[in-house]
Amino acid sequence: MAELRWKPSVTVAAIVEQGGRFLLIEEHTQEGLRLNNPAGHLDPGESPLQGVVRECLEETACHFVPQALLGVYLSRFVRQARDDRPGEDVTYLRFAYAGTVGEPEPGRALDQGIVRRLWLTADEVRASADRHRSPLVLRCIEDHLAGVRHPLEVVWADPSLAAPDDRR
């Protein structure tokens, strides 16, 4: 009998600071309206860099330019079963990138479930911790403020990630 292998859920996040404010999104979740860094799941066939650029655009309508790897983080989320919803126990592996964004792309809709993008000071982010989607929201911002930066090349993606018809 084959043993099930534990697999974390891989996500990417964009950490953007402009003028002393951080770009966050407000989104609907099963726990209610929550704040998060622009972030999401890595899609098959894409590198973490490609994923973070895509996710930031989908969630904020802004083009993200990664400048540094902020860090790689692990976090566990446990949701108890209730009503007709099953429980969950998910470990997330997050690649967080520091970078910049331009102005929102005119007319571009935000991803389903995203209510709005907002810019908060570090103190406002800290004060809203009870509304964060995960503890990684604040941790990534604190690391950014502490000056943590790693070269983008620290995470290398082999071309074999792309589907055969996508390789050129």
C-alpha positions, 0 to 999 in steps of 0.5 A, a space after each residue: 500500500 502506497 503511503 500518502 506523501 505530505 505536500 505543502 501548498 505553494 504560494 507567492 506574495 508581493 510585498 510592495 512599499 511606496 511612500 511608507 505604505 504597503 499594498 494590501 488587498 481586502 478579500 472575501 474568505 470563509 472567515 469573513 473579510 480579510 486583509 492579505 498581501 497580494 498573493 496566491 497559489 503557484 500555478 503548474 508550469 510557472 516559476 515563483 517569479 512568474 507566479 508573483 507577477 501574475 497574482 499581483 496583477 490579478 488581485 490589484 490590477 497593478 504590474 509588479 516588478 520583483 526586485 528581491 526575494 524577501 524570504 521563504 515562509 511556512 505557515 499552517 492553517 487549520 479550520 475546524 469542520 462546521 455546518 456542512 463544511 469539512 475541516 482543513 489542515 493546510 501547510 503553506 510554503 510562501 515565496 515572498 518578493 519585494 518589488 514595485 508596482 505601477 498604476 492600476 491597469 485601467 478597466 482591469 477587473 480584480 480577481 473574484 473575491 477581491 474587494 479592493 486594494 488598499 495602502 496601509 502604513 506599517 502601524 495600520 497593518 500591525 493594528 489590523 492583525 486580527 483581520 489578516 488572512 494569515 500571520 505571514 501578512 505581517 511577518 513579511 512586512 516586518 522582514 521588509 522593514 528590517 531590510 531582509 533581501 535576497 537575490 532573485 537568483 536564489 530561487 532557480 526554476 528549471 525550464 522543465 517546469 513548462 509544458 513541452 509545447 510551452 518550451 522554446 
